[in-house]
Amino acid sequence: MRTKDLLMLMLKEEFRTHASYSGKHRFLSFPVFVFILSLGSGLTINKMLETITLEQFAVFAHLSAFMYGLSVGAFGLMGREYLERRYGRSNYLVAMPYLLPISFRTTFLGIYLRDAVFYMLLMLIPATLGLVGAAPFMHFSMVSIGLFFVAVLLAFLLGMSLSFLASVLYIRNLRAFVAFTAVIAALFLSQGVLNVPGLNALVPSLGFQMNVQPLGADPMTAVLYAAASLVAAAGMAALSYALVQVRINIVSQSYGDMLPAYHSRVHWLTGLNRALISKELVDLRRSGIIAKMFFAFVLPLLFLSITVWFVNYGLAIPVGFNSVFYAAMVGFIGVMMYNWLNNIDLAEYYSLLPVTVPQLIRVRILVFLLLTLGISTFFVVAISLLNGETELLWLALVVMFVTSLYMVIMTAYLTGLKTSSFLFDTSVLAKFSIMSFLPDVCLTILSFSLFADWTFAVVGIALVLGSLAVTTRILYRGIETKWLRTSF
Amino acid sequence: MPVLEAKNIVKEFGGLKALDRVSISVEKGDFFGFFGPNGAGKTTLIRILTGQLEPTSGSVSVLGIDAVKEPLRVKELIGIVPEVESPPSYLTGYEYLYFVGKVRRLANLEDRIDKWLSFFDLETKKGTICKDMSKGMRQKLMLASAFIHEPDVLFLDEPFINLDPIYQRTLREYLEEYIAKGGTVFMASHILEISEKLCNKLAIVNLGRVVAQGKIDELVGEGDNLERLFLRSVGVLLPRGE
C-alpha cells in the first residue's frame, strides 16, 4: 500500500473517530470556532498591544504552537494501548501490521503525517485564515501573515517530532525515555531561570519569526533559523522512524491478586463505591499510567513553581506572583489528570453490571482528588515557604482546594467519561473555556492586589470562591441528570 | 406473566432503522433462540432488552420491571454475556469475578469464585490479567461473570464463540441443567446446530424485522431443520431438493 493511500485512510479514520463522539457537524464547527477566535484577536490586536509587545505576542504564539505539537505527539504514547485494544469494539489502522503485510514503521509514518495534516487543518489553518479575515480592517500584510503561518507551523512540527521521539523511547526503553525528557525539561528550566540556552536556540522557528517582517528584516538569519527548525523536526521524526520497534512484543506477566487488599484498604467507603474505587486503584497501579500522569501534572507544577520563584527573586519584578495566585493556577492545571483517568481502559463491560455512568464519574472525581490533593498541597506549602508568605498559606490552600474541586467537577459535568473527545466539540469547548477562564482571571487579578488592598482582595476572593462552591454543588448534582441515560 | 416481553421495539441510528416494530414474548423456562444474518439487529435488540440501550420507541419488560425506565434493577437480576468479550484489561480472572461479586453484593463470594474458576478451568492462569488472556479465556471469564450470581434470566450473545469443542459441550450441558432448574435463556447465535438442540422457541430477524417466530417444533417441520428454516426465512433460495 502506498503511504499516500494509507494517509488518506488514516485521516478519514481520525475524522470519524472524533465525529463519532460529538457528531460530524459539531466537530466540523471546531475549526470555525478557531477561525472566529483568531479573527476576534486580529481585530482587537491594537488593544492587546497596549499591554504586551508584538515580540511578546510572537513568543506566546510560538510557545503555544510548540506545546500544541507536544500534546498532539503525546497521543503517540497511546499507541501501545491502541494496539492492545485491537480486539475491543474499536480497532485502528495502526494495528493492521498484525494482520496485513504492512510494517509498523509504515503505520508509524502514517500516524506522524496524519497528525501533522489533521491538526494543521483543525487549528493552524483556521487560525491563519482568521488573521487573513482581519487583514483588510487592520491593514496586516499578507506576506507577514504567510511568514507567521510558516513560523508557527515549524514550531508545531518541532513540538510534535519531539513528542513522537519521546513516545518511541518510552515504548523501547523506559530509562532512555526518562533521561531524554529530563534533559529536555532541564534545558527549558535552564532557559527560564538562567536564560541559557536562548529561546531561539530551543525553538528555532522563533528565531525565524524574529528576523522576518514585521519583527525584523534579516533574511539570511531567518533562512538559517528556518533550516535549523526543519532539520531538527525532520531529524527527530527520522530518528523516531528508525527507532520504532518493528514488532511490539506484548509481554505477558504474572500478577498477584491485588484487588481484595485494595478493597480492604478503602474500608471508609461502602457498597458500590468501595468496589469501583478499589478497581480504579488497581488499574492505576498496573497500567503504568501513573508515570504519564506524573509528567502531565508534576512537571507543569515544577515549571510554574520555578517561574514564580524566579520572577519574584531572580528578576525581582513586583508583579504579585504570590502563593494565592500560584494556588489558583495549581487548581486549574490539575484538571487534565481527570482526562488521563478516563483513558486507562475501555469501560464497556460496566454496561453489563448494575452500574451507571454518573456513579463511575463520581468515583473518578474521588480518585482524582486522592491523587492530586496531596501533591498540590505539598507544592502550595513549598512555594509559600519559599516566598516567605506563610501568612497567606491558609488562603492559598482554600483557593487551591476550591478551584481543584470546581475544575474537575465542571470538566466531569461537561465531558463525562470521554473528556479528550468532548473537548473537540465546539459547544463543550466554548462552555469549558468560559467556565475556566472567568474564575481564573478574577482570582489572578484579586491575588495580585492582595498586598495593595488586603480587605478588598480577601472579600473578592471569598465571593469568587463562594460562587465556585455553589456552582460546583449544582454541577455535581447535575452529573446524575445529564449522564444517567448515557451508554458506557 | 412472561419473563420477558418486548412490544413494538423501534431503534433508529441517525436515519437508519436497525429494528422495526419488533415484538417478542418469552415465558419462564424457555430457551429462546434469536437468529438473523449479520447486521440484522440481534445485538441491538439484546442491548435494548438488557437496559444497555434505549429504544427509539416501544416497551420492554423483564421479570415485570420496565427495562427502559429501570435498567439498573433489571441488570441486578439478569446475567449478560456480550457479543465481544471485553473484561477489564488490568484485572486477573479472580479479581474480575471478585469485582463483579462486590458490585452485586454477593454472599459466599470466595466459594462462588472458586466454583466458576474451576468450572471453566481458569485456575491455571490465575495470575494473568485479562488483556494478556486468549479470546477463549476471556469468553469463559465473561460467562463466569454472568453466571456467578445465579440469575433468573440469561441473555447470551454468541456464547459459544471462541470456545473449544470441549467447553462448547460443557456450556451446553450447563445451560440445559439451568433450564431444567427453572431458568430462562435468551440467546443470539449463528451456530444453528447447537441452537437447534437447545432452543424450544425462536425468532428470526432480517433487516430489523421479525420474519418468523414461534415454537421450534411447529416452525421446523418433519424432515426439515433450523438451517433450512433460517435460509428460507431470510430469503435465500435453496437448491432444488434441499
Interface residues (C-beta under 8 A of the other chain):
Chain A: E84 Y87 G88 R89 I250 S252 Q253 S254 Y255 G256 D257 M258 L259 P260 H263 G271 L272 R274 A275 L276 S278 K279 V282 D283 R286 S287 I344 D345 L346 E348 Y349 S351 L352 L353 P354 V355 T356 R485 S487
Chain B: R47 T50 Q52 L53 E54 L72 R73 K75 E76 I80 P82 V84 E85 S86 P87 P88 S89 Y90 L91 T92 Y94 E95 Y98 F99 V100 K102 V103 R104 R105 K126 G127 T128 I129 K131 D132 K135 S145 A146
